[in-house]
């Protein structure tokens, strides 16, 4: 018969020798034999019984109740193991759900730390200018457009916000390099299509609104200076291309 000393069994089962001594004292796990020297030795049946004790403990059963279950005349080891398996599966499913919840919470907290601040959203404008700009948007496009735009920006991470601003610069340079072409050319219209998709990251852009934006690039000095700083004549060229794009039904390439 295979024999395990207290030291061997404690190492095998992951419990302390003190725990095995305690289990012996309360009668829940007796050794198979005792040497004259007092050493305890355990066999396979005791190993299986210890396994059961640990399983029931994992399911929060008190030791006294575990002893009563294991000492029942009709106790079936295989049936008990199958029940433990089902219980552990249910517990593991619960743990998986808890882990998913924890991961979502962590991601939410990280996202909050990576959210765009109002200062970053209106970088380049003074604190005095920001309220004026927001009011202009409300007066021109309505409060819902302002709220939609600011909400979408706040959902971006700092990296996404930086990428979005870089995308706008790349579109301007791209279009400036095509100013030798007709605004209605497919090359120019493809770039305008990218600009249209870019704007829709902030708010839904309808044809009338997009036409007005194009005209504003020419009529509003701030926008005109911005585009002209990229290349002379870009504001007028951009507006012409936008008007053609709207005439064509806002069609973009996928």
MOJOKA-V745288 format. One line per field, one symbol per residue. phi: phi as a letter, one per 20 degrees, with the letter a starting at -180 (. if undefined). A space follows every 10 residues. Layout:
phi = ???
//
This chain:
phi = .fccfgffff ffemceffff fffffenebe ffbcfgfnfe cddfgfffff gfgfffffem ffgfffffff effefdffff ffffffffff ffffffffff fffffgffff fffdffefff fdgodffffg gffffffffe doffffffff fffffeffff ffffffffff fffffffdff efgeffffff ffffffffff feafdegfff fffgfffeee gffffgfffe agnfffffff ffffgffenl edef
//
